[in-house]
Amino acid sequence: MTYSEIRNTILEKIPPEAGISRIEFEGPRLSIYMKHPEILHENNQIVGDIAGTIKKRIVIRSDPSVRVRDLEAEKIIKEILSEEAGLVQSYFDPTLGEVTLEVERPGAAIGKGGVNLREIVQKTRWTPKVVRSPPIPSLTIKQIRGYLYSKSKEREKFLRETGESIFRPQFNQSGDVRISYLGSARHVGRSALLIRTRESSLLMDCGINPGTNRAIEMYPRLDIEEFDIDRLDAVVITHAHLDHCGFLPYLYKYGYDGPVYCSEPTSSLMTLLQGDYLDVMTKEGRAPAYGAEDIRDVIIHTIPLDWGEVTDVSPDIRITLHNSGHILGSSLVHLHIGKGLHNIVYTGDFKYGKTLLLSPAVSMFPRVETLIMESTYGAPDNIVP
């Protein structure tokens, strides 16, 4: 469907009293801004009908002009939530019109049937997102949220440009799929896998090999002919270990300005580990390949995804992240290319054994033609207990 057809469908299905102010793509989602978002929050069926018709993921946002100011909204939220909820902190994201509520008891904060959330939307026009407060506060997460708040205008521009790129007209007919290893083949470390179609280019992981000091062995081979940073549509990070994400900031240092997709825990953990990598390199007297400003660029350009969320990342590629059971937030990636042309599963690091902290890796997919699997302990003499 063209943008004009999508817009007409939305205007036909949403009541005029909702006060739609603009409709635009933001990253992989279609955002509908309105002056009375509570109308659709009370009737989710309308949103479901629209999403089913246009085949796009839809997000309802309040128009910035009707949102209550941060400090006033925080007072209203405290009045709505009971003491039992244990509100610890509120984080406002002006780019998305969302307020993240860190609480001790999420159930009490949400209220029966979501009554508290609906009241917050109605009285503040901010969309609440409830998360359980951690037993130990995270300085990294606090710094990330503060930085995103300070760069809200820049991030808004990035999301809009990314959406326009993802949903651009497809000029090349779906055909062959090419896979190139830029690292990690036949050795451990510097995972980087380039997947290309006639229309798109996608980089799966971008890590380092911490076991060597030689640059030719430490970093992915971005110098090969197949890799063109200017034609790269997106980067997908499976998990936060440095052999899968440690070289990512380097891409931004040398001109990449597109999106990074990963799970929400991975987005925070990789920032922590990349910063630690810089600290270690500096203390050892070695020059790192990038600086702190490049890590901050990664933060602005990261789009966290939920497991099981089907997401368009280019005109002919959709991805879905699934639990891989390796570390917190680690993901297998299912890629659906073209309209049924080809399906790939890239495992990253995975574990099928159940642990006290993590569930086993997902192993059921609707369709797979190609499986790209981590095999560090896949030799005949490796026995999994």
C-alpha positions in Angstrom: 0.0 0.0 0.0 1.2 3.5 -0.7 1.4 6.1 2.1 -1.7 7.8 0.7 -3.7 4.6 0.8 -2.5 3.9 4.4 -3.5 7.4 5.4 -7.0 7.1 3.9 -7.5 3.8 5.6 -6.6 5.2 9.0 -8.8 8.3 8.6 -11.7 6.1 7.6 -11.4 3.8 10.7 -10.5 6.3 13.5 -13.3 8.5 14.9 -12.8 12.2 14.0 -13.1 13.1 17.7 -9.7 11.4 18.3 -8.1 14.5 16.7 -5.4 13.0 14.4 -2.7 15.6 13.9 -0.1 13.6 11.9 0.7 10.1 10.6 4.3 9.1 9.9 6.7 6.2 9.9 9.1 6.1 12.9 11.6 3.4 12.5 9.9 0.1 11.8 6.5 1.4 13.2 3.7 3.6 11.9 3.0 6.3 14.5 -0.4 8.0 14.7 -0.4 11.3 16.7 -3.7 12.5 18.1 -5.0 14.9 20.6 -7.2 12.4 22.3 -5.3 9.1 22.4 -7.4 7.7 25.2 -10.2 7.1 22.7 -8.1 4.3 21.0 -6.6 3.1 24.3 -10.2 2.3 25.4 -10.9 0.5 22.1 -7.9 -1.6 20.9 -10.0 -3.3 18.3 -9.8 -0.3 16.0 -6.0 -0.4 16.1 -6.0 -4.2 15.4 -8.3 -3.7 12.4 -6.1 -1.1 10.9 -2.9 -3.1 11.5 -4.5 -6.1 9.9 -5.5 -4.1 6.8 -2.3 -2.2 6.2 0.1 -5.0 7.5 2.1 -2.5 9.5 2.9 -2.3 13.3 1.0 0.7 14.7 1.8 2.9 17.7 -0.7 5.5 19.1 1.0 8.6 20.4 -0.4 11.8 21.9 0.3 15.0 20.1 3.1 16.9 21.9 0.9 20.0 22.2 -1.6 18.3 24.5 0.9 16.5 26.8 1.1 17.8 30.4 4.6 19.1 31.3 7.0 16.6 32.8 6.9 17.9 36.4 3.1 18.3 36.5 2.6 14.9 34.9 4.8 13.3 37.5 2.6 14.8 40.3 -0.5 13.5 38.7 1.0 10.0 38.3 1.9 10.0 42.0 -1.6 10.9 42.9 -3.1 8.1 40.7 -0.8 5.3 41.9 -1.3 3.9 45.3 1.6 3.7 47.9 1.4 -0.1 47.4 2.7 0.3 43.8 6.0 1.7 45.2 6.9 4.2 42.5 10.6 4.6 42.5 11.3 6.8 39.4 9.6 8.2 36.4 11.5 8.6 33.1 9.9 10.8 30.4 10.7 10.2 26.7 9.5 13.2 24.7 10.4 11.5 21.4 7.9 8.7 21.9 5.5 10.4 24.3 6.1 7.6 26.8 6.8 7.7 30.5 8.5 4.7 32.0 7.4 4.0 35.6 9.9 2.0 37.7 7.8 0.5 40.5 8.2 -2.2 43.2 4.9 -3.9 42.4 3.9 -3.6 38.7 0.5 -5.3 39.3 -0.6 -2.6 41.8 0.7 0.1 39.4 -1.2 -1.2 36.5 -4.4 -1.6 38.5 -7.3 -3.9 37.8 -7.8 -4.3 34.1 -5.3 -1.5 33.5 -7.5 1.2 35.1 -4.5 3.2 36.4 -2.8 3.2 33.0 -5.9 4.5 31.3 -6.3 7.3 33.9 -2.7 8.3 33.4 -3.2 8.6 29.6 -6.5 10.6 30.1 -5.0 13.1 32.6 -1.5 13.5 31.3 -1.6 12.4 27.6 1.6 10.5 28.3 1.6 6.7 27.5 2.8 4.8 30.6 5.2 1.9 30.5 5.4 0.0 33.8 8.7 -1.9 34.7 9.8 -3.5 37.9 12.5 -1.6 39.7 15.7 -3.5 40.0 17.0 -4.5 43.5 20.2 -2.6 42.7 19.8 0.7 40.7 21.7 0.7 37.4 23.8 3.8 36.7 24.2 2.7 33.1 20.5 2.6 32.4 20.0 5.9 34.2 22.7 7.5 32.0 21.3 6.0 28.8 17.8 7.4 29.6 19.2 10.8 30.5 21.2 10.9 27.2 18.2 9.9 25.1 16.2 12.6 26.9 18.8 15.3 26.0 18.9 14.1 22.4 15.2 13.7 21.8 15.0 16.0 18.8 18.0 14.2 17.1 16.4 10.8 17.9 13.0 11.9 16.5 14.7 12.9 13.2 16.6 9.6 13.1 13.4 7.5 13.6 11.6 9.4 10.9 14.4 9.0 8.4 14.7 5.3 9.2 11.0 4.8 8.7 11.2 6.5 5.3 14.1 4.2 4.3 12.4 1.0 5.5 9.2 1.7 3.7 10.7 3.1 0.5 9.4 1.7 -2.7 11.2 -1.6 -3.6 13.0 -1.0 -6.9 14.7 -4.4 -7.3 12.7 -7.6 -7.6 13.4 -10.2 -4.9 15.8 -12.8 -6.2 19.1 -14.2 -4.9 20.3 -13.9 -1.3 24.1 -13.6 -0.7 25.8 -14.4 2.7 29.4 -13.2 3.4 31.4 -13.8 6.5 33.4 -10.8 7.6 34.5 -12.6 10.7 33.9 -15.6 13.1 34.2 -18.3 10.4 36.5 -21.1 11.5 37.6 -19.2 14.7 36.1 -17.7 17.8 35.4 -14.0 18.0 34.7 -10.9 15.7 31.3 -12.2 14.7 30.1 -10.3 11.6 27.8 -11.7 8.9 26.7 -9.7 5.9 23.4 -10.7 4.3 22.5 -9.0 1.0 19.6 -9.1 -1.4 19.2 -7.2 -4.7 17.5 -4.5 -2.6 19.0 -4.6 0.9 22.1 -5.1 3.0 22.0 -6.3 6.6 24.9 -6.8 9.0 24.4 -9.5 11.7 26.6 -8.7 14.7 29.8 -6.6 14.6 32.2 -8.0 17.2 35.9 -8.0 18.1 38.4 -10.9 18.8 39.7 -10.0 22.3 42.2 -12.8 22.1 44.7 -11.1 19.8 46.5 -7.7 19.5 46.8 -7.9 15.7 44.3 -5.6 14.0 44.0 -8.0 11.0 42.8 -10.7 13.3 41.0 -8.6 15.9 38.3 -6.8 13.8 35.8 -7.8 11.1 37.0 -7.6 7.5 35.1 -4.5 6.5 37.6 -4.0 3.7 36.1 -6.7 1.5 34.5 -5.7 -1.8 31.0 -6.9 -0.8 30.8 -4.5 2.2 29.6 -1.0 1.5 28.8 1.1 4.6 26.8 3.6 2.6 24.4 0.9 1.4 23.9 -0.8 4.8 20.3 -0.8 5.8 20.6 -2.0 9.4 22.7 -3.9 12.0 21.3 -6.6 14.2 23.1 -7.5 17.4 22.3 -10.9 18.9 23.7 -10.3 22.4 26.0 -8.0 24.4 29.3 -10.0 24.5 32.1 -8.1 22.9 32.8 -10.7 20.3 29.4 -9.9 18.9 29.0 -6.1 19.5 32.5 -4.8 20.4 33.2 -3.2 17.0 29.8 -1.7 16.5 30.7 1.9 17.5 33.4 1.9 14.8 30.7 1.9 12.1 29.4 5.2 13.4 32.9 6.7 13.6 33.3 6.1 9.9 29.9 7.3 8.6 27.2 4.7 9.3 24.0 6.5 10.6 21.4 3.7 10.3 19.6 1.7 13.0 20.8 -1.1 15.3 18.2 -3.7 16.3 18.5 -5.8 19.4 16.6 -6.8 22.5 16.1 -4.2 25.2 18.5 -5.9 27.8 21.1 -6.1 25.0 20.9 -2.4 24.3 21.9 -1.5 27.9 24.4 -4.3 28.4 26.4 -3.6 25.2 26.7 0.1 26.2 28.2 -1.1 29.5 30.6 -3.5 27.9 31.7 -1.2 25.1 32.6 1.4 27.7 34.5 -1.1 29.7 36.4 -2.1 26.6 37.5 1.5 26.2 38.6 1.7 29.8 40.6 -1.6 29.6 42.3 -0.5 26.3 43.3 2.8 27.8 44.7 1.3 31.0 46.7 -1.1 28.9 48.2 1.7 26.9 46.5 0.6 23.6 44.6 2.9 21.3 41.0 1.8 20.9 39.3 1.8 17.5 36.7 4.3 18.6 35.8 6.7 21.4 33.0 7.4 23.9 31.3 9.7 21.5 30.9 6.8 19.1 29.2 4.7 21.8 26.8 7.5 22.4 26.0 7.5 18.7 25.1 3.8 19.0 22.7 4.7 21.9 20.8 7.2 19.8 20.5 4.8 16.8 19.5 1.7 18.8 15.9 0.4 18.4 15.1 -2.2 21.0 12.7 -5.0 20.0 10.7 -7.5 22.0 11.1 -11.2 21.4 8.5 -12.4 18.9 7.9 -9.0 17.4 7.9 -9.2 13.6 9.7 -6.1 12.4 10.4 -4.6 8.9 14.0 -3.5 8.6 14.1 -2.9 4.8 11.7 -3.1 1.9 12.2 -6.9 1.5 13.5 -8.1 4.9 11.6 -8.7 8.1 13.3 -10.0 11.3 12.0 -11.6 14.5 14.1 -12.0 17.6 13.7 -15.1 19.8 15.3 -16.2 23.1 18.6 -17.9 22.6 19.2 -18.9 26.2 22.8 -17.7 26.3 22.8 -14.6 28.5 20.3 -11.9 29.5 18.6 -10.6 26.3 20.5 -12.9 23.9 18.5 -13.6 20.7 18.3 -15.9 17.8 17.3 -14.0 14.6 14.7 -15.2 12.1 14.9 -13.4 8.8 12.0 -13.5 6.3 13.2 -12.3 2.9 10.9 -11.3 0.1 7.3 -12.5 0.0 8.2 -16.1 0.9 11.4 -16.1 -1.1 13.7 -17.4 1.7 13.9 -17.8 5.5 17.1 -17.7 7.5 17.8 -18.4 11.2 21.0 -16.9 12.6 21.5 -18.3 16.1 24.3 -16.2 17.5 25.4 -18.0 20.7 22.7 -20.3 22.1 22.0 -22.8 24.8 19.3 -25.5 25.0 19.8 -26.4 28.6 17.5 -24.8 31.1 19.2 -22.8 33.9 17.9 -21.1 37.1 18.1 -17.7 35.3 17.3 -18.4 31.6 14.9 -20.5 29.6 16.2 -22.8 26.8 16.7 -21.4 23.3 13.7 -21.3 21.0 13.8 -24.1 18.4 10.5 -23.9 16.6 10.1 -21.5 13.6 7.3 -21.3 11.0 9.7 -21.9 8.1 13.5 -22.1 7.7 15.5 -22.8 4.5 19.0 -21.8 5.8 20.3 -22.3 9.3 23.5 -20.3 10.3 24.6 -21.8 13.6 27.2 -21.1 16.2 29.4 -24.2 16.7 32.1 -23.3 19.3 31.4 -26.5 21.2 30.2 -28.5 18.2 33.1 -30.9 17.7 32.5 -34.7 18.0 34.4 -34.8 21.3 32.4 -32.0 22.9 29.8 -33.5 25.2 27.1 -31.4 26.7 26.2 -32.6 30.3 
